[in-house]
Amino acid sequence: MPDTYADNLKISTNLKINEPLDQTEPTDIADIDFYIYNSFQPGLYSYAVWTKKIESGYCYLKAFEVTHNDPLSADRLKERSRIKVFNSSDTTAKFEMTAREGYSTEGIFTIYEGDWGKPYAARFEVWFVPDNGRKERKLIEKNFKIEGWQR
């Protein structure tokens, strides 16, 4: 049965919407930033985050459809998008989740809402949870054009 979540969603022309990258790496990252990467099927993604000095902890993603602010894959996304981070320098460092050899889903997160060929806009937020028990905080957010995973 097709997923109809994105059938009536429109991508706003008033917002900056990024496209997930394939394998091309940005090379001019000087400050905090992140990119979403396509995986081997629509709806499957990985990401990388660049940051300067940050204490030990982990980053994870929250995602929301932009027109209705619906949380996307909220029950699984936090755990599936975890990236361990630590950077004691003022130099920007890259931290990433990557797909392993073959078709393993390790290193990949899934957006379940929607279907192949039905793109819509989603806001992705990178959150940081410090190992020292302090309160988690949002680092950055961006909008991306995505598709859901066809089940």
Phi, psi and omega per residue, in radians:
M1 nan 2.193 -3.123
P2 -1.130 2.576 3.066
D3 -1.494 2.123 -3.061
T4 -1.694 0.120 -3.050
Y5 -0.881 -0.806 -3.022
A6 -1.641 0.056 -3.038
D7 -0.963 -0.666 -3.075
N8 -1.953 0.234 3.127
L9 -1.491 2.422 3.110
K10 -1.987 2.504 3.075
I11 -1.561 2.075 -3.097
S12 -1.140 2.449 3.043
T13 -1.553 -0.079 -3.133
N14 -1.577 -0.073 -3.117
L15 -1.974 2.609 2.989
K16 -1.347 2.095 -3.127
I17 -2.073 2.132 3.098
N18 -1.569 2.657 3.025
E19 -1.683 2.408 2.997
P20 -1.027 2.517 -3.139
L21 -1.488 2.747 2.995
D22 -1.544 -1.762 3.141
Q23 -1.929 -0.101 -3.094
T24 -1.200 2.215 3.136
E25 -1.645 2.306 2.959
P26 -1.184 2.481 -3.060
T27 -2.008 -0.134 -3.051
D28 -1.935 0.684 -3.135
I29 -1.418 2.063 -3.104
A30 -2.005 -0.240 -3.084
D31 -2.475 -2.914 3.138
I32 -1.148 2.353 3.136
D33 -2.852 2.940 3.008
F34 -2.708 2.757 3.100
Y35 -2.394 2.515 3.012
I36 -1.662 2.461 3.137
Y37 -2.079 2.415 3.004
N38 -1.154 2.587 3.025
S39 -1.898 -2.647 -3.019
F40 -1.440 -0.138 3.051
Q41 -2.513 2.656 3.032
P42 -0.998 2.498 -3.128
G43 1.585 -0.220 3.102
L44 -1.895 2.247 -3.013
Y45 -2.463 2.859 2.896
S46 -2.326 3.100 3.116
Y47 -2.687 2.868 3.032
A48 -2.349 2.563 3.097
V49 -2.205 2.423 3.076
W50 -1.944 2.350 3.115
T51 -2.642 2.674 3.006
K52 -1.530 -2.745 -3.032
K53 -0.759 2.152 3.109
I54 -2.661 2.448 -3.133
E55 -1.221 2.968 -3.129
S56 -1.165 2.403 3.124
G57 2.992 -2.683 3.084
Y58 -2.471 2.666 3.020
C59 -1.806 2.671 3.001
Y60 -2.616 2.924 -3.106
L61 -1.853 2.571 2.827
K62 -2.077 2.537 -3.134
A63 -2.359 2.516 -3.109
F64 -2.485 2.397 3.000
E65 -1.170 2.349 -2.935
V66 -1.307 -0.536 -3.069
T67 -1.413 -0.561 -3.129
H68 -1.979 -0.083 -3.126
N69 1.064 0.478 3.099
D70 -1.191 2.288 3.016
P71 -1.126 2.440 -3.128
L72 -1.916 2.215 3.082
S73 0.831 0.674 -3.021
A74 -1.087 -0.528 -3.090
D75 -1.258 -0.315 -3.091
R76 -2.157 -0.374 -2.936
L77 -1.116 -0.703 -3.109
K78 -1.017 -0.854 -3.104
E79 -1.240 -0.714 -3.067
R80 -1.292 -0.298 -3.080
S81 -1.894 0.246 -3.102
R82 -1.163 2.334 3.036
I83 -2.298 2.167 3.075
K84 -1.261 2.326 -3.120
V85 -2.346 2.635 2.956
F86 -2.975 2.228 3.109
N87 -2.547 1.931 -3.108
S88 -1.584 0.006 -3.083
S89 -1.871 2.956 3.064
D90 -1.540 0.043 3.083
T91 -1.503 2.434 3.132
T92 -1.191 2.304 3.112
A93 -2.134 2.602 -3.138
K94 -1.779 2.372 3.049
F95 -2.239 2.378 -3.026
E96 -2.564 2.748 2.888
M97 -1.874 2.409 -3.112
T98 -2.361 2.617 3.069
A99 -1.261 2.477 3.096
R100 -1.466 3.038 -3.140
E101 -0.934 2.475 3.115
G102 1.397 -2.556 -3.049
Y103 -1.960 0.515 3.078
S104 -1.124 2.528 3.073
T105 -1.631 0.077 3.033
E106 -1.185 2.295 -3.100
G107 1.507 0.211 -3.124
I108 -2.285 2.465 2.969
F109 -1.983 2.722 -3.059
T110 -2.055 2.365 2.921
I111 -1.795 1.979 -3.030
Y112 -1.485 -0.462 -3.078
E113 -1.275 2.262 3.133
G114 1.776 -2.951 -3.035
D115 -2.657 2.858 3.105
W116 -1.029 2.443 3.092
G117 1.369 0.112 3.129
K118 -2.190 1.297 -3.079
P119 -1.231 2.634 3.037
Y120 -2.626 2.981 -3.090
A121 -1.682 2.375 3.104
A122 -2.302 2.469 3.034
R123 -1.635 2.150 3.070
F124 -1.847 2.304 3.096
E125 -2.023 2.337 3.037
V126 -1.690 2.118 3.127
W127 -1.929 2.565 -3.140
F128 -2.077 2.294 3.079
V129 -2.031 1.937 -3.129
P130 -1.269 2.558 3.101
D131 -1.183 -0.356 -3.073
N132 -1.398 0.072 3.079
G133 1.519 -0.044 3.079
R134 -1.160 2.906 -3.080
K135 -1.114 2.435 3.070
E136 -1.167 2.729 -3.120
R137 -2.542 2.621 3.084
K138 -1.397 2.304 3.136
L139 -1.651 -0.731 -3.014
I140 -2.907 2.762 3.034
E141 -2.488 2.662 3.079
K142 -2.627 2.732 3.045
N143 -1.716 2.442 3.114
F144 -2.338 2.576 2.999
K145 -1.494 2.088 -3.064
I146 -2.301 3.003 2.975
E147 -2.255 2.681 3.041
G148 -1.432 2.898 -3.129
W149 -1.518 2.225 -3.135
Q150 -1.344 2.058 -3.124
R151 -1.588 nan nan
